[in-house]
């Protein structure tokens, strides 16, 4: 990182009430002072003479021509008590593209360099304001799609992931110190450490993070849930019921839905995409056949499947065929299934054992898409089969997960070596590699190429 003062527009493009131009670096105050004039004054402002963390009302003025660009609020924040731990100025302009671009142009002409994507947050990391888990959490905060995913992201922004990794880091540091000391000073009396217990403590901490990673991915990236079944069992009615809105056309005529309808819901904090599919049935109709094939594709790509049955009648061959298709998929490709036995408001209810015995691992829920009966139980079942209800969610990224997996692999190598009586100096190699992998997550051990890859995903101005 160079020592240049950087500037960028920190708000999304387009029109709005306000837009912000952010300036950060050692020359933030004099650069802003060149283009800002307090209301009613013509002379430049020396921000170093202004108390930090104060707002000033005034105008942006082109120093070359004296032209007034915009009326603004200037926020002056002296380092290190700022986001980047550098002197920072934020200019709140009117939120149109022209005043923002003109204000940024003047800041750059006064000596600032245009910020790279994520460079403000990169500086916050490099200056010790954030560790790498917190820096990456910033993206999750920005991209949160539900209140629950936002809560988890803010928790990581506050250091929750780093705290969950700390027991592993502490155990590995302690073990490595003992192993290195034993190798360097073999003749000295060094207090014996319980190597097996230390390795187990590190493994348990990392396994806890891994256990929550699947749930965390759901909260961050969402899930695709396919509603499947033969025609006229109530798939579209169920879609409307889950959406609490009339989105799909519902008629007594079988085969009303002839394509895949997609809608997004908040499934107890998980951003879920519902796929209302065409009824899966053998047909000679060309258009209907295309819809059925798209339904099969949706089935293959879904995170979970809701098989909708008509609970007021005996299962038909179409129901059995769909259940057979779900049951015959290879284990490693098998999607979790919830069987929604619909039309619970109609009596009498018919036993659906012929289908349920084909899907012994499926969760069965009785619902009425018309009255709303059983919808909460259906939502709970979906959360459960998706794996979001079994562990403390952890919003770790693919990069972080890979590093944790490497750390676990090295710990397992160390455990096997210790059990086999391998010399301690060789054991230390695996412990050191595990500690390094944990440090890749927190940023203690990370190279420039990785940092560039991480922060390139940020928007300019953040």
Secondary structure in CASP SS format (residue, H / E / C, confidence):
PFRMAT SS
TARGET T0000
AUTHOR 0000-0000-0000
METHOD secondary structure of the structure
MODEL  1
X C 1.00
X C 1.00
X C 1.00
X C 1.00
X C 1.00
X E 1.00
X E 1.00
X E 1.00
X E 1.00
X C 1.00
X C 1.00
X C 1.00
X C 1.00
X C 1.00
X C 1.00
X E 1.00
X E 1.00
X E 1.00
X E 1.00
X E 1.00
X E 1.00
X E 1.00
X E 1.00
X E 1.00
X C 1.00
X C 1.00
X C 1.00
X H 1.00
X H 1.00
X H 1.00
X H 1.00
X H 1.00
X H 1.00
X H 1.00
X H 1.00
X E 1.00
X E 1.00
X E 1.00
X C 1.00
X C 1.00
X C 1.00
X C 1.00
X C 1.00
X C 1.00
X C 1.00
X C 1.00
X H 1.00
X H 1.00
X H 1.00
X C 1.00
X C 1.00
X C 1.00
X C 1.00
X E 1.00
X E 1.00
X E 1.00
X E 1.00
X E 1.00
X E 1.00
X E 1.00
X E 1.00
X C 1.00
X C 1.00
X C 1.00
X C 1.00
X C 1.00
X C 1.00
X E 1.00
X E 1.00
X E 1.00
X E 1.00
X E 1.00
X E 1.00
X E 1.00
X E 1.00
X E 1.00
X E 1.00
X C 1.00
X C 1.00
X C 1.00
X C 1.00
X C 1.00
X C 1.00
X C 1.00
X C 1.00
X C 1.00
X C 1.00
X E 1.00
X E 1.00
X E 1.00
X E 1.00
X E 1.00
X E 1.00
X E 1.00
X E 1.00
X C 1.00
X H 1.00
X H 1.00
X H 1.00
X H 1.00
X H 1.00
X H 1.00
X H 1.00
X H 1.00
X H 1.00
X H 1.00
X H 1.00
X H 1.00
X H 1.00
X C 1.00
X C 1.00
X C 1.00
X E 1.00
X E 1.00
X C 1.00
X C 1.00
X C 1.00
X C 1.00
X H 1.00
X H 1.00
X H 1.00
X H 1.00
X H 1.00
X H 1.00
X H 1.00
X H 1.00
X C 1.00
X C 1.00
X C 1.00
X C 1.00
X C 1.00
X H 1.00
X H 1.00
X H 1.00
X H 1.00
X H 1.00
X H 1.00
X H 1.00
X H 1.00
X H 1.00
X H 1.00
X H 1.00
X C 1.00
X C 1.00
X C 1.00
X C 1.00
X H 1.00
X H 1.00
X H 1.00
X H 1.00
X H 1.00
X H 1.00
X H 1.00
X H 1.00
X H 1.00
X H 1.00
X H 1.00
X C 1.00
X C 1.00
X H 1.00
X H 1.00
X H 1.00
X H 1.00
X H 1.00
X H 1.00
X H 1.00
X H 1.00
X H 1.00
X H 1.00
X H 1.00
X H 1.00
X H 1.00
X H 1.00
X H 1.00
X H 1.00
X H 1.00
X H 1.00
X H 1.00
X H 1.00
X H 1.00
X H 1.00
X H 1.00
X H 1.00
X H 1.00
X C 1.00
X C 1.00
X C 1.00
X C 1.00
X C 1.00
X C 1.00
X C 1.00
X C 1.00
X C 1.00
X C 1.00
X H 1.00
X H 1.00
X H 1.00
X H 1.00
X H 1.00
X H 1.00
X H 1.00
X H 1.00
X H 1.00
X H 1.00
X H 1.00
X H 1.00
X H 1.00
X H 1.00
X H 1.00
X H 1.00
X H 1.00
X H 1.00
X H 1.00
X H 1.00
X H 1.00
X H 1.00
X H 1.00
X H 1.00
X H 1.00
X H 1.00
X H 1.00
X C 1.00
X E 1.00
X E 1.00
X E 1.00
X E 1.00
X E 1.00
X E 1.00
X C 1.00
X C 1.00
X C 1.00
X C 1.00
X C 1.00
X C 1.00
X H 1.00
X H 1.00
X H 1.00
X H 1.00
X H 1.00
X H 1.00
X H 1.00
X H 1.00
X H 1.00
X C 1.00
X C 1.00
X C 1.00
X C 1.00
X C 1.00
X C 1.00
X C 1.00
X C 1.00
X C 1.00
X C 1.00
X C 1.00
X C 1.00
X C 1.00
X C 1.00
X C 1.00
X C 1.00
X C 1.00
X E 1.00
X E 1.00
X E 1.00
X E 1.00
X E 1.00
X E 1.00
X E 1.00
X C 1.00
X C 1.00
X E 1.00
X E 1.00
X E 1.00
X E 1.00
X E 1.00
X E 1.00
X E 1.00
X C 1.00
X C 1.00
X C 1.00
X C 1.00
X C 1.00
X C 1.00
X C 1.00
X C 1.00
X C 1.00
X H 1.00
X H 1.00
X H 1.00
X H 1.00
X H 1.00
X H 1.00
X H 1.00
X H 1.00
X H 1.00
X H 1.00
X H 1.00
X H 1.00
X H 1.00
X H 1.00
X H 1.00
X H 1.00
X C 1.00
X C 1.00
X E 1.00
X E 1.00
X E 1.00
X E 1.00
X E 1.00
X E 1.00
X E 1.00
X C 1.00
X C 1.00
X C 1.00
X C 1.00
X C 1.00
X C 1.00
X H 1.00
X H 1.00
X H 1.00
X H 1.00
X H 1.00
X H 1.00
X H 1.00
X H 1.00
X H 1.00
X H 1.00
X H 1.00
X C 1.00
X C 1.00
X C 1.00
X H 1.00
X H 1.00
X H 1.00
X C 1.00
X C 1.00
X E 1.00
X E 1.00
X E 1.00
X E 1.00
X E 1.00
X E 1.00
X E 1.00
X C 1.00
X C 1.00
X C 1.00
X C 1.00
X C 1.00
X C 1.00
X C 1.00
X C 1.00
X C 1.00
X C 1.00
X H 1.00
X H 1.00
X H 1.00
X H 1.00
X C 1.00
X C 1.00
X C 1.00
X C 1.00
X C 1.00
X C 1.00
X E 1.00
X E 1.00
X E 1.00
X E 1.00
X C 1.00
X C 1.00
X C 1.00
X C 1.00
X C 1.00
X C 1.00
X C 1.00
X C 1.00
X H 1.00
X H 1.00
X H 1.00
X H 1.00
X H 1.00
X H 1.00
X H 1.00
X H 1.00
X H 1.00
X H 1.00
X H 1.00
X H 1.00
X C 1.00
X C 1.00
X C 1.00
X C 1.00
X C 1.00
X C 1.00
X C 1.00
X C 1.00
X C 1.00
X C 1.00
X C 1.00
X H 1.00
X H 1.00
X H 1.00
X H 1.00
X H 1.00
X H 1.00
X H 1.00
X H 1.00
X H 1.00
X H 1.00
X H 1.00
X H 1.00
X H 1.00
X H 1.00
X H 1.00
X H 1.00
X H 1.00
X H 1.00
X H 1.00
X H 1.00
X H 1.00
X H 1.00
X C 1.00
X C 1.00
X C 1.00
X C 1.00
X H 1.00
X H 1.00
X H 1.00
X H 1.00
X H 1.00
X H 1.00
X H 1.00
X H 1.00
X H 1.00
X H 1.00
X H 1.00
X H 1.00
X H 1.00
X H 1.00
X H 1.00
X H 1.00
X H 1.00
X H 1.00
X H 1.00
X C 1.00
X C 1.00
X C 1.00
X C 1.00
X C 1.00
X H 1.00
X H 1.00
X H 1.00
X H 1.00
X H 1.00
X H 1.00
X H 1.00
X H 1.00
X C 1.00
X C 1.00
X C 1.00
X C 1.00
X C 1.00
X C 1.00
X C 1.00
END
